[in-house]
């Protein structure tokens, strides 16, 4: 039974998580534009696993250990190139449209992004870590209810060091789906705020998210503009995406089968 519900809106907040005792807590991380949306797309298209890492150096180290892994990620929204790595071109960027079945089916990925993978890494001490976006809200809410977590932290990755409107909307949509089951829980004000923001814009999430800092930037780049509506499509995927003890993110069904 859910007894405590918190929402963290900025990187400054999630940066404090490694110092907290999260052994009885579950974290759900959202980076709607675009890291967690892209991870879901990769898993839906058959990626074996995704290893989110906080920085380029760590991604390159995993690639040196196993050159068969695909390197994915971005800095300033663009695929990581040789100028940032000392010569290694990343295989993929951070657009969900890149992660086709032909590119990722059966492959292991190592991924680093500006905010999303940092947020996931910050939750490493939690009892469970789920990766979510609009694409799997229903499945994530069902996982939370099924596992009966008592303490839930919804972690918004944000933009650089600031909050992000699209993550606020995604967190609000998730909180809204959990609201009836959380009525007797202690709910922090941030959770109430994100729910109100979402409910105010639920009839035009695309318009709202597109007006935010990230939305405007992506819509202004022709080759990335299509990512915006794609990342906001609700409940396309029927799986919760969970990080395991080895740091790998996989669909819940795949984890259960292993």
HELIX and SHEET records of a PDB file:
HELIX    1   1 UNK A   11  UNK A   14  1                                   4    
HELIX    2   2 UNK A   17  UNK A   19  5                                   3    
HELIX    3   3 UNK A   35  UNK A   44  1                                  10    
HELIX    4   4 UNK A   56  UNK A   65  1                                  10    
HELIX    5   5 UNK A   82  UNK A   85  1                                   4    
HELIX    6   6 UNK A   96  UNK A   98  5                                   3    
HELIX    7   7 UNK A  101  UNK A  104  1                                   4    
HELIX    8   8 UNK A  116  UNK A  122  1                                   7    
HELIX    9   9 UNK A  134  UNK A  136  5                                   3    
HELIX   10  10 UNK A  137  UNK A  147  1                                  11    
HELIX   11  11 UNK A  165  UNK A  178  1                                  14    
HELIX   12  12 UNK A  180  UNK A  182  5                                   3    
HELIX   13  13 UNK A  189  UNK A  201  1                                  13    
HELIX   14  14 UNK A  205  UNK A  210  1                                   6    
HELIX   15  15 UNK A  213  UNK A  219  1                                   7    
HELIX   16  16 UNK A  226  UNK A  232  1                                   7    
HELIX   17  17 UNK A  252  UNK A  257  1                                   6    
SHEET    1   A11 UNK A  78  UNK A  79  0                                        
SHEET    2   A11 UNK A  70  UNK A  75 -1                                        
SHEET    3   A11 UNK A 108  UNK A 112  1                                        
SHEET    4   A11 UNK A  49  UNK A  52  1                                        
SHEET    5   A11 UNK A 248  UNK A 251 -1                                        
SHEET    6   A11 UNK A 241  UNK A 243 -1                                        
SHEET    7   A11 UNK A 128  UNK A 132 -1                                        
SHEET    8   A11 UNK A  25  UNK A  30  1                                        
SHEET    9   A11 UNK A 151  UNK A 156  1                                        
SHEET   10   A11 UNK A   4  UNK A   8  1                                        
SHEET   11   A11 UNK A 186  UNK A 187  1                                        
END                                                                             
